[in-house]
Amino acid sequence: MKTATRIGFIALGLALTLPAIAQQDADAHFKQIYQQEWAWRTGQAGVSTSGEPQPNNGRLDQVDAKSQQERLDDWRNVMSQLDAIDVKQLTPADQVNYAVYHEQIRNFIADQQFQQWQMPFNSDSAFWSELNDDLESDDLRTETDYRHYVDRLGQVPVYFDQQIANMRAGLRRGFSVPRAVLAGRDVSIASVANVKDPTKTSFYAPLLHMPSSIPATTAAAIQADARQKISQGVIPAYAKLLTFFRNEYVPQARTTLAAEALPDGKNYYRQQIREYTTLDLDPDTIHQIGLDQVAKIHAQMLQTMQQTGYKGSFADFLHFLRTDPQFYAKTPQELLDKTAWIAKEVDGQVGKFFGHLPRERFTIEPVPADIAPYYTSGRGGPDVYLVNTYDLPSRPLYNMPALTLHESYPGHALQLELAEEEHDQPA
């Protein structure tokens, strides 16, 4: 083979190989960035995007203003690393992952810049009512697990103090939950603040039946430590929060409703639109999309009314739907039973539409009584689909098929269960 020909083959080989090497390098660099950020993020408390909380390994981390600034700095650093990547060098799959991850980090940065952490609760969720989830008390098996759990109970007073300080800062600049949605929100705080016996709180429940693998004397010592931390730390922390909520937060909360009434409200509202819809559109455009969809649904409702043979007006039809007893459960158990029947009907059909179904299963439970008055109608996850049985006249049975399909299968429960099995995708 002539030298020139050999050189030509070598050059061709390099031309074919170098892009693949560059692609591998870009993918590896991208993976390093998101794996490092994820490892850091899972040690952060209260991190969320698009309404979905991130795992935090049961830790109650620092949520004060200084720590929030550090989070902002860290995410800005991650963003600078992401922006330095040549996206075209990534594989097609990682180009998709990059687009999703880049937007997620962008939302984290925006939330920190708008100081979203100064409003650590909304119309149906709150840091104090989700504390059990943050502590991850469901996975206690060993002595070490239980000791770590009790240690985290001891962190509650500082955690609550920092959240109160954050909310005070929000009040000072007019950044708060609207006063109109705060009625009854103190009930969930009082349900802990007013408890006299620490063993009657949900925080002690994981210690009632400790495994026999833990020596009895050791278990008794851990239980005693837990009772002390709950009675001297957790319950007083809730009592302090209750006083703050009733005497400061509610009286000083904003009387406006619109997000644009908040500090830098128009930009904040625009960011919320982008975060929750993934669309970079102005409010008027989003509103028009809503009006168009309402008109479409209204036409379908009129068609349904005609199909039923109803002879009255549309207003009469709505009154009929809202008041006729046949459309409402008479007891909480009846609502749960009807919901379970719908879920099992879906089970019989879902396999026709999905080639792979998860091994995990969800159960159906009522929303806990202490948060039910302000909680959403239902919320589904990989383990449990919570159905709100509070105020049955506001839970028509004809809403349950849509709610159940959205929150369980083929909605959130299915999606989250499948995601947990997808080990090849980024965490």
HELIX and SHEET records of a PDB file:
HELIX    1   1 THR A    3  ARG A   41  1                                  39    
HELIX    2   2 ALA A   65  ASP A   83  1                                  19    
HELIX    3   3 VAL A   87  GLN A   89  5                                   3    
HELIX    4   4 PRO A   92  GLN A  113  1                                  22    
HELIX    5   5 GLN A  116  GLN A  118  5                                   3    
HELIX    6   6 LEU A  131  LEU A  135  1                                   5    
HELIX    7   7 SER A  137  ASP A  139  5                                   3    
HELIX    8   8 GLU A  143  LEU A  153  1                                  11    
HELIX    9   9 VAL A  156  ARG A  172  1                                  17    
HELIX   10  10 ARG A  179  VAL A  181  5                                   3    
HELIX   11  11 ASP A  186  ALA A  193  1                                   8    
HELIX   12  12 PRO A  198  LYS A  200  5                                   3    
HELIX   13  13 ALA A  205  LEU A  207  5                                   3    
HELIX   14  14 ALA A  216  LYS A  229  1                                  14    
HELIX   15  15 ILE A  230  VAL A  234  3                                   5    
HELIX   16  16 ILE A  235  PHE A  244  1                                  10    
HELIX   17  17 PHE A  245  TYR A  249  3                                   5    
HELIX   18  18 VAL A  250  GLN A  252  1                                   3    
HELIX   19  19 ALA A  259  ALA A  261  5                                   3    
HELIX   20  20 GLY A  265  THR A  277  1                                  13    
HELIX   21  21 PRO A  283  GLN A  307  1                                  25    
HELIX   22  22 PHE A  314  THR A  323  1                                  10    
HELIX   23  23 PRO A  325  PHE A  327  5                                   3    
HELIX   24  24 PRO A  332  VAL A  350  1                                  19    
HELIX   25  25 ALA A  372  TYR A  374  5                                   3    
HELIX   26  26 LEU A  392  SER A  394  5                                   3    
HELIX   27  27 LEU A  397  ASN A  399  5                                   3    
HELIX   28  28 MET A  400  GLU A  407  1                                   8    
HELIX   29  29 HIS A  412  GLU A  421  1                                  10    
SHEET    1   A 2 SER A  48  THR A  49  0                                        
SHEET    2   A 2 GLU A  52  PRO A  53 -1                                        
SHEET    1   B 3 THR A 363  PRO A 366  0                                        
SHEET    2   B 3 VAL A 384  VAL A 387  1                                        
SHEET    3   B 3 GLY A 378  GLY A 380 -1                                        
END                                                                             
